Amino acid sequence: MAKQKYETVIGLETHIQLGTASKAFCGDDARFGGEPNTHISTVSLGHPGTLPVLNRKQIDYALRLSVALGAEVNLTNYFDRKNYFYTDLPKGYQITQDRCPISVGGFVPILLSDGTVKKVRLHHIHMEEDAGKSVHDVFEMHSGVDLNRAGVPLVEVVSEPDLRSAEEVDLFMNALRRLVRWLEISDGNMEQGSMRCDCNVSIRPQGSEELFARCEVKNMNSMRFARRAIEFETQRQIDIVESGGRVRQQTLQFDKNTGSTSPLRDKEDAHDYRYFPDPDLPPVVISAEELARVKAEMPALPWELYERFTTKFGLSAYDATILTEEKTIAFLFLDLTEKHQDYKACANLIINQVRPHLAENETNAVPDFPVQRWAELLDLVKENKVSNSVAKQKLFPAIWEKSDTPVAKLAEKMNLLQDSDADFLADLAEEILAKYPDKVAAYRKGKKGLLGFFMGELMKASKGKANPQEGNAVLREKLGG
């Protein structure tokens, strides 16, 4: 009952590692992995006299993401230094953007369980570099520091406090991960740290606009853990308020073993970091022409295609969701619909045949042969020349292996074309009915479900070549209706 009295208010700070080959401000390898402290140099270690050099691709990727999310791009933006001391921050400061980030505003659309779309507003997007990583499980008596990640390029997507539950946080993070993969700017791999979020959680009485103090749960790199952390933290704050206490503004850590949060430190404010402009990096200037080019080259986005698939194509929400999970699949579906206008049949082929085949072979690569061949396969099914089950089980796999043979010819060669010859089907039907006189009698006394049995026998006898509609009609005629 106490929980129903309060509303949870959540804002996210999502860190996304950009898929560049080198780090943000030097040429060190930015890839995940490697032996500890091997992807480093005097620049990423912050040695005296070294100077940062901006990675152009980081700007390109951050600009692409800003445009996709409908943010207002600052054509001139700056880098700042965020000063704090920690063992995995070799320079003693982090290069980031504070006063003037690359973009402000924008939104992430999420599809709620009731079918409505909620636009989660963004405060801003800024570029920065990552810190290193403390390692606590290598040495018995000491912690280690791995600086391979130090200087890796990030964008941070900061939302407004528009989220109201752990479920909405899950939807937001999944939508953002799908988008960065769609734009090919990050792999979005949370397990490897390519994407993680800090969750700012607070509560307020239902209907009130006044928030209690917020607490920030740091470095959530798993959606399962993020959900658990938010649910625990929400209840913790409610318990404090209900007992007459006051929630303290703190930075928290989440213990995945206990499912609980615990304080790391009191929450810092901006002045605690002593931000000031980085004197070694000039302003980033984006021309209006470059911004126009990025907008012109932007592909159709997943939520735009979802809307198109459910309205113009008449697909179900489920089908549209599956088809827009990956850009390769979505555009493969679009290519197929240009050659075969039964949109549902196209969707079924992509969802039930193509996607499982790609997953089984652990690839997202589209086969070299033209999509026209799948359209030809669907045409054969639509024209009742090949049954749907035969197309799925036999002809579809053969197309992948023998991409140089015309589909109709391949079906003929494999003896898969359905037989609609009335005399042929009538002879088979008579043989089957003569073989099972007791079942014929039972059917004629009212057990109409036996028609399925007879149809199965007809398909066996014809080795799958009987046209199901024609065969069904012949059997009904022979059985007397």
MOCORKA-V111338 format. One record per helix or strand. SS is the DSSP state (~ for helix, > for strand). FROM is the first residue (numbers start at 1). LEN is the number of residues. If there is no record, write none. Layout:
ss=SS from=FROM len=LEN
ss=SS from=FROM len=LEN
This chain:
ss=~ from=3 len=3
ss=> from=6 len=12
ss=> from=22 len=1
ss=> from=29 len=1
ss=~ from=56 len=13
ss=> from=72 len=2
ss=> from=76 len=2
ss=> from=80 len=4
ss=> from=93 len=4
ss=> from=103 len=2
ss=> from=107 len=5
ss=> from=117 len=13
ss=> from=133 len=3
ss=> from=144 len=3
ss=> from=153 len=7
ss=> from=163 len=1
ss=~ from=166 len=17
ss=> from=195 len=11
ss=> from=215 len=6
ss=~ from=223 len=20
ss=> from=250 len=6
ss=> from=260 len=7
ss=~ from=270 len=4
ss=> from=276 len=2
ss=> from=284 len=2
ss=~ from=288 len=10
ss=~ from=302 len=10
ss=~ from=317 len=7
ss=~ from=327 len=11
ss=~ from=343 len=18
ss=~ from=372 len=11
ss=~ from=388 len=14
ss=~ from=407 len=7
ss=> from=419 len=1
ss=~ from=422 len=14
ss=~ from=437 len=8
ss=~ from=450 len=12
ss=> from=466 len=1
ss=~ from=468 len=12
